Amino acid sequence: MYYDDFKKVSDGASKKVDFMNKSILGYGVSSILAGIYIGLAVILVNTIGGALPSGAAKILMGAGFSLGLCLVVIGGAELFTGNVFSMTSGILDNTINAFNGIKLLVICYIGNFVGSIITALLFYAGGGLKSENIALFINNSSLSKMSMSSTDIFFKAILCNMLVCLAVWCATRCKSESGKIMMIFLCIFAFVVSGFEHCIANMTLMTASMLSPFAEGVTLSGFLHNIIFSTLGNIVGGSVFVALPYFIISKYR
């Protein structure tokens, strides 16, 4: 049962690598789209957060952020955090080699970063940061993330990508589109409401914050501090806590 589903993931990793090797441009565009999709979800949830009281806002923010991963999974795009699970699965199952898996993750990460920046710039150009409530909410969220200790960011990022990769894994196992959407919704709702750290989402958030007229206290060093440790935690969460356990299980069940 698990073997067949895990094989879908590892074979999918091989197809992703083939796509990258066939056209780095095409793969890069797909990665940029994923950064844009996650960025759109970031803008949505922070618009909600800036407009509503904190209690109600957090629940709706959790619900709204699932839009990003739904667009990635169902619309089709290449997201770094989900690909950590996919590439690790392919490497463990010997459908791809480590060099190609790491190469794909690097290209995907860069593409996601570009897409995140594009989304933040478009939001800024469209006047989205002219709303004081929204701009202050984005700024305060960014300051909170930048001021966390490296260990807090790292472990919250592990938990985050466990949930993101479980959403991808469950979507692989679901037989219907509605089932996929429901599992994505529940997993993403859990990570947003719990306040976990997603490196790609944070790229859009903190870029928008640096463009904000209320950007006091937001720094490039704080940006890099969060992104480095959230990226490392996301890698551990997807590879060690999701891909590796299901690889082991798939050998016996």
N, C-alpha and C positions, 0 to 999 in steps of 0.2 A: 504493500500500500504506500508506505513512505518512499520506497525505492523508486517507484515510477514517477512520483511527484518531484523528488529530488533530482531525478534524471532530467526532467523537464527544465529545471533551473540550470543544471550544469551544461546541458545541450544549448540552452538559451545563451549562456555565457560564450560558448563557441560561436554562435551566430552573431553575437555582438562584436566579438573580435574580428570575425570575417568582414562584417560591415565596416569596422574601423580600418582594416587593412585595405579594403577595396576603395574606400573614399574617406580620408581624414577630414576633408571639407564637409562631406555629408554628415559624418559622425559629430563633428564640431558643431554644426548647425543644430542637430538634434539635442546636443548638450546645452547649447545656448537657450533653446526653447524650454528645456526643463528649468533652467535658472529663472526664465521669465515667468513660467507657470507658478513656481514657488513664490516668486516675488509678488505676483498678483494676489496670492493668498495672504502674504504678509501685509500688503497694503489694505486688503479687506479687513483683516482682524484688527489692525491698528486704527483704522477708521472707526470700527465698532468700539474699540477701547477708548478712543478719544471722544466719542459721542454719548456714551452711556455710563451710568454709575458702575463702580468697580465690580460689585457682586454679580450683577446680571451680565456685565461685559465679558467676564472671564468665561462663563458658560457659552455664550454666543461666539466668542473668539475660538474656543475649542471646536465648536461645530463648523465654523467658517473655514478654518485652516485645512480641513480635509479636501477642500476644492483643489488645492495644489497637487496633492498626490493622485487624486482622481484624474486630473488632466494629464499627469505624467503617465499613469498606468493605462488608462483607457484611450486617451488621445494619442499617446505614443511619444515618448521623449526619454532622454538619457540622464538620469539623476545619480549623482555621485554616491549618496548615502545608500540608496537601494542597490547600486552596482557593487558596493563593498560585499554585500551578501552574495550577489550573483558571481562575481569574479572569484571570491574565496571558494565558493561551491565548485566552480569549474576547475580551479587549481587542485582542490582536494580530490576531485573525481577524475582528474587527469584528462579532461576534455580541452583544457588550455594549459599553456605553460605560464610560469610566474612572470616572466618578462612581459608577455603580451597582456596579462591581467593588470600588472602595475602600469604599463604604458597606457592602457585604456582608461584606468582610473585617473591618471594625471591629466589626460586630454579632457576627460569628462569634467574634472574639477575646474580646470581653466575655463571651459565652456560655460559651466554653471555660474562661475564668478562673473564672466562677461554678461550673461543674461541677467544676473542680479543687479549689476550696475546699470544696465540699459533700463530695467524696470524702474529703479530709483530715479534715474535721470528723467524718464518720461513722466513720472509722478510729480517731480519737481517742476518740469516744464509746463505741465498742465495746471499748475497752481495748487496742487494738493497740499503743499506745506504752508500755504497762506492761512489756513485755518489754525488759529492759535491752539485750540484744544487738541487737534490731531498732532500738530508739530510738537507740542509739549509732551504728549503721551509717547510719541516715538522717541523723543530725546530722553525722557525719564527711563524708558525701557532699555535704551542703549546704554545709558549710564549705569544702570543696575547690572547689566551683563558685563560691562567693561570693568566694574569694580569688584566682581567676584574673584575669589582666589582661584589659582590654576587647578587645584584639586577639586574644588566645587564644580567648575566648568567641565573638567574631564569626566567626573563620575555622572554628572547630569547628562552629558553627551552620550555616555555609554547607554544609559537608560533610554534616552531619546531614540538612538538608532536601533536598539532592540525592538522598540515598538514600530518604527518605520519598516524595518526588515521583516518583522512578523506580519505587518500589513501586506507587504509584497508576497511573502510566502503563502499567507492565507488566500490572497487573491489568485495565486497560481493554482491552489487546490480547489477553489470555488468553481462550481459548474455553471453559474449564471452571472450575468453582469450585475444584477441587483445584489447578489451575495458578495461580489467583489466590493461594491460601493459600501455596503454595510460594514464589512470588516475594516476597510480603509478608514471609514468614519470613526469607528470605535477606537481603533489604535491611535489615530491622530488626535482625536478628542482627548484621550488619556495623556498623551505627551504634552499637549499645549496647556491644558488645565493644570497639570502637575509642574509646569515651569521648567521643562527639560530644554537642553541646548542642541539646536540643529544648525550646523555650520553654514549651510547654503541659505537658509532663512535669515540667519544673522547677517549675512553679507548684504542683503537688500535693506534690512532694518537699519544697520549702522551706516551704510552709505547714505540712505535718506536722512538720517540724523545729522550727518556731517554737512549735508546740503541745507539743513534747516536754518532759519533765521534765529532759532533759539538753541543753537548748537554749543552753548557754553559748557565746557567740561568734557566734551566729546573730542577724543584725540586719536591720531593714527596709531600711536603705541597701544592705546586701549583696544582699538579695533583689532590689531594684530594679536594681542594677548588673548582675546576671546576666540578669534578664528583658529589660531594654532591649537589651542587645547580642546576646543570643541571638535575640530577635525580629527585629532588623535583619538578622542573618546568615541566619536562616531565610527571610526575604523574598528576599534576594539569591540564596540557593541554589535556591529553587524557581522564581523568575522568570528570572533571568539564565542559570543553568546547566542548566535543564531545559526550561522553556516556550519560551524564545527559540530555542535550537538546534533543537528539534523543529518549531517553526513554520517555520524556514528550510528544514529538510530536507523538510517536507511540501509545499513549493511545487515541488519538483523530483522527488519520488519517490512 
